[in-house]
Amino acid sequence: MINITHKNNTLRKAISKAILQVSNQLTIDAIKNNLVPKGNVFEMAKAAGLLAIKNTSNVIPDCHPLPIEFAKISYHIIDLTIDIEVEVHTIYKTGVEVEAMHGASIVALTMYDMLKPIDKHIEIKNISLMQKKGGKSDFKNQTYSNLKTAIIVCSDSISSGKKEDKAGKSIIEKLASFHITQNKYIIIPDEFEIIQNQIKDFVAKHFDMIILTGGTGLSKRDVTPEAVKPLLDREIPGIMEASRSYGQNRTPYAMLSRSVAGMIGKTLVLALPGSTKGASESMDALFPHVLHIFAVAEGLQHKEV
């Protein structure tokens, strides 16, 4: 099974469709009038479909077990075809499209089984995914490749050449997965004035996003939050609350992070932990959702115009 432990729980929805074709109007009439010998076709198939949705991971090897928060099965009769629609919702790390399609397929097979004594020419014509929402797929039509981003590594040991930077490089790698490649990458020591001056310089050069890594801990040299906060026009507490909540599910030490986030003019500033794992997990927690800030800002600009 694919590792999904790095993903966020989000509301995810899927709608699938299956089409059942019968051979004559007598079959349709028997369904409508509840005259099928094996029982009520729609109700029996619905029950089978609901069970299938909830048990998808038991029959599809690579499917993850997940909580089914909502499931709906509906039918539409059009001439000699029955359209079967299955809608499934969950709040989890992965989507429910396979659950919806599995449900639709079992509904169709159950109907086939119930109707075959009275109609020998039934066909299941196709099973398809009609809609999928939630997770990173919601961002597939949005492009952020034009965002200018600065990555600032704040570390005495790395800036002096005693250690190699891995956290900053992991941030660049994560950004690249969202096609954000217009990056400026620098390494500076844990010095209050140097941090502030570098941030001011990037803001003056109209960078869209500044991501700092390092200096958010509790040692005397960890001064990044103190340097960043006075420069912010608006702090956005929810960003790092989300990051710490995400991290807390993976390590109890996440609560010790003093990461901060906010806006300086139109520039988003994120101060992330300095460890490679801390920086990488923070990026997993925040991206691509935090990029919605730029979509909102663009919408506000269009309104003002």
Sequence and secondary structure as in RCSB ss.txt:
>XXXX:A:sequence
MINITHKNNTLRKAISKAILQVSNQLTIDAIKNNLVPKGNVFEMAKAAGLLAIKNTSNVIPDCHPLPIEFAKISY
HIIDLTIDIEVEVHTIYKTGVEVEAMHGASIVALTMYDMLKPIDKHIEIKNISLMQKKGGKSDFKNQTYSNLKTA
IIVCSDSISSGKKEDKAGKSIIEKLASFHITQNKYIIIPDEFEIIQNQIKDFVAKHFDMIILTGGTGLSKRDVTP
EAVKPLLDREIPGIMEASRSYGQNRTPYAMLSRSVAGMIGKTLVLALPGSTKGASESMDALFPHVLHIFAVAEGL
QHKEV
>XXXX:A:secstr
    TTS  EEEEEEEEEEEE SSHHHHHHHHTT  TT  HHHHHHHHHHHHHHTHHHHSTT       EEEEEE
EEETTEEEEEEEEEEEESS  HHHHHHHHHHHHHHHHHHHTTT TT EEEEEEEEEEESGGGGGTT   TT EEE
EEEE HHHHTTSS   HHHHHHHHHHTTT  EEEEEEE S HHHHHHHHHHHHHTT SEEEEES  SSSTT  HH
HHHGGG SEE HHHHHHHHHHHHTT GGGGG   EEEEETTEEEEEE SSHHHHHHHHHHHTTGGGHHHHHHHHH
HHHH 
